[in-house]
């Protein structure tokens, strides 16, 4: 698991960092996970809709791209 630049949230009970990857790493999987647990980061003042604030979804986005498919990792370029 990557250590930074990932989507995460804090549980409301114990304030534990939690990754929403139970259904997969694609954005639609993460959205389905949040929908299932009825989670939102905040509530829109005018509409009352629950809204998610993506924290740092670089890892999840990277995982779906050409670099990951080619076996290139973040450290190959950013930490030579």
Number of C-alpha atoms within 10 A of each C-alpha: 5 8 6 11 12 18 21 18 20 12 11 8 6 7 9 11 10 11 13 18 17 10 13 13 20 14 15 11 15 19 16 16 17 17 12 9 8 9 16 14 12 12 12 10 8 6 7 9 11 14 12 14 11 12 11 13 15 13 18 19 15 15 14 13 10 10 12 14 11 8 8 11 14 13 8 9 8 7 7 6
